[in-house]
């Protein structure tokens, strides 16, 4: 009987510790991000995801950190994971919409850059022919 009580108390005690650990880790990561320590915050959020956390907030925050670093494809993947957990969350939906706009703008800039490089290449080619 005594063993059963000890085992049951341990079974219920450890998940409570893990939940507390997750909350404190998540809060700590958020504080780091607020201070501009994005790499460290990203590390903490990734650690939560790897440990099996299925929190939309963690995926959303990880996506924001990827966006901050310019990793737009990775950010979109994390936003989609967050949205799969909370499908109608307006904050996640708004973040996805903003990211899509940003990705489209980046795509247009790359197209303009490519056009400019092609134009410069053609001009260089013409100059070489004249010589």
N, C-alpha and C positions, 0 to 999 in steps of 0.2 A: 504494500500500500504506500509506504514511504517513498519507494522508488518511483511509483506511478505519479505521485504528486510532484516529485522533483522533475521528472521527465516532462510532465504536462506544463509545469511552470517555465521550464527552459524553452519548450516549443512555443509558448505564447510570448515569452520575454524577448527572444532573439528577433522575431519579425518586428516587434515594436522598436527595438534598437535600430534595425535597418531602416525603418520608416523615418525615425528621427534623424539618422545619419543622412538619408537622402534629402530631407527637408533642409538640414543645416548646410549640406554640400551645395544644394540648389541656391539657397539664400547667399551663401558665400560667393558662388560664381556670379550671381547677379550683382553683388557689391563690387566684385572685381571689374565687371564690365562697366559699371557706373564710374569707376575710377579710371577707365580707359585701358585697363589691363586685359585686353581682349584675348590674347593668346592663352593666358592662364585660365580665364573664364571658359574659353573653348575647351581646354583640357578637362576641366571639371565637368562640363556638360557631356563631353564625349565619354568620360568615365561613367557617368550616370546611364548613358545609353548602352554602353558595353555591359554594365552590370544587369541589364535586363529591364530597365525602367521604361515603361510605356506611357510616359507623360507627354502630352501635346506641348506643354509649356517648355519642356527641355528641348524638344525638337525645334520648336519655334525660336527659342533663344540661340540654339546652335546655328540655325539658319541665318539669324541676324548677324552673328559673329562671322559666318562665311561671307555674307554680303559685305560687311565692313572690310574684309580682307580682299574683296574683289573676286571671290570664288563663287560666281553666280550660279553655275550649274549645280554645285554641291548645295548651295542655299536652296535652290528650287527643290531638290530631292528631299531635304529636311522639311521644308514647308509642306510638301505632299504627304510626308509621314505624319506630321502634326495634324494635317487636315483629315487623314484617314482615321485618326483617333477622335477628333472633334470636327465632324464634317461641316457644321454650320457656324463655326466660330468666326465672327465678323472680323476679329483682329488678324487672324491667320489669312482669311480671304483678302483683306486689305493689303497685307504684306505681300501676298502672291501677286496681286494686281500691280503694286508698285514695282516689284521685281521684274515683272513682264515688261513694263514700260522701260525700265532701266536696261534690260537685255535688248529690247528693240533699238533703243538709242545707241547702245554699244555696237550693235550690228550695223546700223547706219553709218556710224563713225568709221568702222572697219571698211565698209564699202567705199566711203569717200576716200579713205587712206589708200585703198587698193587702186581706185581710179587715178589718184594723184601719182602713185608710183608708176602706173602704166603710162600716164602722160609724160612723166619725167623720163621714163625708159625710151619712149618713142622720140622725144626731143633729143636725147643723147645719141640715139641711133642715127637720126638725121644729121647731127653735127659730125659724126664719124664718117658718114657717107660724103659729106662736103669736103672733108680733108683729103 
